[in-house]
Amino acid sequence: MRRSRITAYVTSLLLATGLALTGAATDAQAAAGGYVALGDSYSSGVGAGSYISSSGSCDRSTKAYPYLWNAAHSPSSFSFLACSGATTDDVLSGQLGTLTSSTSLVSITIGGNDAGFADVMTTCVLSSDSTCLSRIGTAEAYVDSTLPGKLDAVYDAITARAPNARVVVLGYPRFYKLGTTCLGLSTAKRTAINNAADHIDAAIAKRAADHGFVFGDIRSTFTGHEICSSSSWLHSVNWLDIGESYHPTASGHSGGYLPVLTGNA
């Protein structure tokens, strides 16, 4: 019995060591080639501050998760092309130029603008519960009928240009902590918005899996840090800078997105 316990302990120790070494090897492999960061405002870093002046209206931030991953891993090259407001069509027309066969890592968030995320939130902030829920229903119908084909086009293009890359497709967070007193939107609106985030994440995850990509689900890291929590990593409505509304803060990038990319890179 004692020998069995020792054998089990040694086996567990070797397995843990092997997993640690595998993780280190994966990180080294990702860093050995180039890293290209694509996508929309959730990748460019809108809401995180410290914007790179040369990025103009794309609002790329030095506190965004792609910039942080690059600083921590020093890949052979880093191309930060994510842009505020980007749709799938924008990625296809303007963000793929630096992808090559030597690219080893690609990250991307995309699809929210195609589905009309900004209009959904504006409608829900300014209109009744029924109008908000109707607009969300329209967005979800688009996610079901049209977005999969849009994502396929982007994912096919990434594969064609960077066939050797590990592609990490990151999702969107749930925005509200439910079951707590919170000023602003009604419980019905908050619940419907969270469900809509789950809806688009499910669609993105399926398309990513069907293309052999990794889906980085960031909802778990944001749990407890939603709007209405005591430590939110998301901006609520910011009337002084409306574009930052409903985007991750710097803490949302370092504590929410970065660990998920790192764990899947």
C-alpha positions as CSV (number, residue, x, y, z in Angstrom):
1,M,0.0,0.0,0.0
2,R,2.8,2.4,0.9
3,R,4.7,1.5,-2.3
4,S,1.5,2.2,-4.3
5,R,1.2,5.6,-2.7
6,I,4.8,6.4,-3.5
7,T,4.4,5.3,-7.0
8,A,1.2,7.4,-7.4
9,Y,3.0,10.4,-5.9
10,V,6.0,10.1,-8.2
11,T,3.7,9.6,-11.2
12,S,1.7,12.7,-10.3
13,L,5.0,14.7,-9.8
14,L,6.3,13.6,-13.2
15,L,3.0,14.4,-14.9
16,A,2.9,17.8,-13.3
17,T,6.4,18.5,-14.4
18,G,5.6,17.3,-17.9
19,L,2.6,19.6,-18.1
20,A,4.7,22.5,-16.8
21,L,7.4,21.8,-19.4
22,T,4.7,21.4,-22.1
23,G,3.3,24.8,-21.2
24,A,6.8,26.4,-21.3
25,A,7.4,24.8,-24.7
26,T,4.1,26.1,-26.0
27,D,4.9,29.6,-24.9
28,A,8.4,29.3,-26.4
29,Q,6.9,28.0,-29.7
30,A,4.4,30.9,-29.8
31,A,7.1,33.4,-29.2
32,A,9.5,31.9,-31.7
33,G,7.5,33.2,-34.7
34,G,5.6,36.3,-35.2
35,Y,2.5,37.4,-33.3
36,V,-0.3,39.2,-35.1
37,A,-3.2,40.8,-33.1
38,L,-6.4,41.3,-35.1
39,G,-9.9,42.4,-34.4
40,D,-12.1,45.1,-33.0
41,S,-12.0,47.5,-30.0
42,Y,-11.9,44.6,-27.5
43,S,-8.5,43.8,-28.9
44,S,-7.3,47.3,-29.7
45,G,-7.8,48.3,-26.1
46,V,-10.6,50.9,-26.2
47,G,-11.4,51.7,-22.6
48,A,-7.9,50.8,-21.3
49,G,-6.3,54.3,-21.9
50,S,-2.7,54.9,-22.8
51,Y,-3.5,55.0,-26.5
52,I,-0.7,54.8,-29.1
53,S,-0.9,58.1,-30.9
54,S,0.1,56.7,-34.3
55,S,-2.9,54.3,-34.1
56,G,-5.3,57.2,-34.7
57,S,-9.0,56.4,-34.4
58,C,-8.1,52.7,-34.0
59,D,-7.3,53.5,-30.3
60,R,-4.7,50.8,-29.8
61,S,-3.5,50.8,-26.2
62,T,-0.3,49.8,-24.5
63,K,-2.5,48.3,-21.8
64,A,-4.4,46.1,-24.2
65,Y,-3.9,42.4,-23.9
66,P,-2.0,41.9,-27.2
67,Y,0.5,44.6,-26.2
68,L,0.9,43.0,-22.8
69,W,1.4,39.6,-24.2
70,N,4.1,40.9,-26.6
71,A,5.9,42.6,-23.7
72,A,5.9,39.4,-21.7
73,H,6.9,37.0,-24.4
74,S,9.0,39.0,-26.9
75,P,8.0,37.2,-30.1
76,S,10.2,37.5,-33.1
77,S,7.8,40.1,-34.5
78,F,4.6,41.8,-33.3
79,S,2.0,43.3,-35.6
80,F,-0.8,45.1,-33.7
81,L,-3.6,45.7,-36.2
82,A,-6.8,45.5,-34.1
83,C,-8.9,48.6,-34.6
84,S,-11.9,50.2,-32.8
85,G,-15.1,49.7,-34.7
86,A,-13.8,46.9,-36.9
87,T,-16.2,44.4,-38.5
88,T,-15.4,41.2,-40.2
89,D,-15.2,43.0,-43.6
90,D,-12.7,45.5,-42.1
91,V,-10.5,42.6,-41.0
92,L,-10.6,41.1,-44.5
93,S,-9.8,44.4,-46.2
94,G,-7.3,45.9,-43.9
95,Q,-5.8,43.7,-41.2
96,L,-4.4,40.6,-42.8
97,G,-1.3,42.1,-44.6
98,T,1.3,41.0,-42.1
99,L,0.2,37.4,-41.8
100,T,2.7,35.0,-43.3
101,S,3.7,31.3,-43.1
102,S,6.1,32.3,-40.3
103,T,3.4,33.8,-38.1
104,S,3.1,31.5,-35.1
105,L,0.3,33.2,-33.1
106,V,-2.8,35.1,-34.1
107,S,-5.4,36.5,-31.7
108,I,-8.7,38.1,-32.6
109,T,-12.0,39.4,-31.3
110,I,-14.5,40.1,-34.0
111,G,-18.3,39.9,-34.6
112,G,-19.7,42.3,-32.1
113,N,-19.8,45.2,-34.5
114,D,-21.3,43.0,-37.2
115,A,-24.1,42.2,-34.9
116,G,-24.7,45.8,-34.0
117,F,-23.4,45.8,-30.5
118,A,-23.1,49.6,-30.2
119,D,-26.7,50.1,-31.4
120,V,-28.0,47.5,-29.1
121,M,-26.5,49.2,-26.1
122,T,-27.6,52.6,-27.2
123,T,-31.2,51.3,-27.6
124,C,-31.2,49.6,-24.3
125,V,-29.8,52.7,-22.4
126,L,-32.3,55.1,-24.0
127,S,-35.4,53.0,-24.6
128,S,-38.0,50.8,-22.9
129,D,-37.5,47.2,-21.9
130,S,-39.6,46.0,-24.8
131,T,-37.7,48.1,-27.3
132,C,-34.4,46.9,-25.9
133,L,-35.4,43.3,-26.0
134,S,-36.7,43.6,-29.5
135,R,-33.3,45.1,-30.7
136,I,-31.5,42.3,-28.9
137,G,-33.7,39.8,-30.7
138,T,-32.8,41.4,-34.1
139,A,-29.1,41.1,-33.2
140,E,-29.4,37.5,-32.2
141,A,-31.2,36.7,-35.4
142,Y,-28.3,38.2,-37.3
143,V,-25.9,36.1,-35.2
144,D,-27.8,33.0,-36.2
145,S,-28.3,33.7,-39.9
146,T,-25.4,35.8,-41.1
147,L,-22.5,36.1,-38.7
148,P,-21.3,32.4,-39.1
149,G,-20.6,33.0,-42.8
150,K,-18.9,36.3,-42.0
151,L,-16.7,34.6,-39.5
152,D,-15.9,31.7,-41.9
153,A,-14.6,34.2,-44.4
154,V,-12.3,35.8,-41.9
155,Y,-11.1,32.4,-40.5
156,D,-10.5,31.0,-43.9
157,A,-8.4,34.0,-44.9
158,I,-6.3,33.7,-41.7
159,T,-5.6,30.1,-42.4
160,A,-4.7,30.8,-46.0
161,R,-2.2,33.5,-45.1
162,A,-0.9,32.0,-41.8
163,P,-1.2,28.2,-42.2
164,N,1.2,27.4,-39.4
165,A,-0.2,29.8,-36.8
166,R,-2.0,28.9,-33.7
167,V,-5.2,31.1,-33.8
168,V,-6.8,32.1,-30.5
169,V,-10.3,33.5,-31.0
170,L,-11.3,35.4,-27.9
171,G,-14.9,36.0,-26.9
172,Y,-16.8,38.8,-25.2
173,P,-17.7,39.1,-21.5
174,R,-21.1,39.1,-19.8
175,F,-21.6,42.8,-18.9
176,Y,-23.7,42.7,-15.8
177,K,-23.6,41.1,-12.4
178,L,-27.1,40.0,-11.7
179,G,-28.9,39.5,-8.4
180,T,-27.6,42.6,-6.9
181,T,-29.0,46.2,-6.4
182,C,-27.7,48.3,-9.3
183,L,-28.7,51.7,-10.6
184,G,-29.3,52.1,-14.3
185,L,-30.7,49.4,-16.6
186,S,-33.6,47.2,-15.4
187,T,-33.0,43.6,-14.5
188,A,-34.8,42.5,-17.6
189,K,-32.4,44.5,-19.8
190,R,-29.3,43.4,-17.9
191,T,-30.4,39.8,-18.2
192,A,-31.1,40.0,-21.9
193,I,-27.8,41.7,-22.6
194,N,-25.9,39.0,-20.7
195,N,-27.8,36.3,-22.6
196,A,-26.9,38.1,-25.9
197,A,-23.3,37.9,-24.9
198,D,-23.6,34.2,-24.4
199,H,-25.4,33.9,-27.7
200,I,-22.7,35.5,-29.7
201,D,-19.9,33.7,-27.8
202,A,-21.6,30.4,-28.6
203,A,-21.7,31.2,-32.3
204,I,-18.1,32.4,-32.3
205,A,-16.9,29.3,-30.4
206,K,-18.5,26.9,-32.8
207,R,-17.1,28.6,-35.9
208,A,-13.6,28.7,-34.3
209,A,-13.8,25.0,-33.4
210,D,-14.9,24.1,-36.9
211,H,-11.8,25.8,-38.3
212,G,-9.5,24.1,-35.8
213,F,-8.9,27.3,-33.9
214,V,-8.9,27.8,-30.1
215,F,-11.8,29.6,-28.5
216,G,-10.6,31.7,-25.5
217,D,-13.6,32.1,-23.2
218,I,-13.1,35.1,-21.0
219,R,-16.4,35.0,-19.2
220,S,-14.9,33.0,-16.3
221,T,-12.1,35.5,-15.7
222,F,-14.6,38.4,-15.8
223,T,-16.9,36.7,-13.3
224,G,-17.2,38.9,-10.2
225,H,-15.9,41.9,-12.2
226,E,-18.9,42.7,-14.3
227,I,-20.7,46.1,-14.2
228,C,-22.7,46.3,-10.9
229,S,-20.0,44.3,-9.0
230,S,-17.8,45.9,-6.4
231,S,-14.7,45.6,-8.7
232,S,-15.9,46.1,-12.2
233,W,-13.4,45.5,-15.1
234,L,-15.9,47.1,-17.6
235,H,-16.9,50.7,-18.1
236,S,-20.6,51.5,-17.7
237,V,-22.0,54.4,-19.7
238,N,-19.3,57.1,-19.8
239,W,-21.0,60.3,-20.9
240,L,-17.6,62.1,-21.1
241,D,-16.2,59.5,-23.5
242,I,-19.1,57.5,-24.9
243,G,-16.8,55.3,-27.0
244,E,-15.3,53.8,-23.8
245,S,-18.7,52.6,-22.6
246,Y,-19.1,48.9,-22.2
247,H,-15.4,48.2,-22.9
248,P,-12.9,46.6,-20.6
249,T,-10.7,48.7,-18.4
250,A,-6.9,48.2,-18.2
251,S,-7.6,45.7,-15.4
252,G,-10.0,43.9,-17.7
253,H,-7.2,43.4,-20.2
254,S,-4.5,42.4,-17.7
255,G,-6.7,40.3,-15.5
256,G,-9.5,39.2,-17.9
257,Y,-8.2,38.8,-21.4
258,L,-4.4,38.4,-20.9
259,P,-4.6,35.2,-18.8
260,V,-6.9,33.6,-21.3
261,L,-4.6,34.4,-24.3
262,T,-1.6,33.2,-22.3
263,G,-3.2,30.0,-21.3
264,N,-4.2,29.2,-24.9
265,A,-1.2,30.6,-26.9
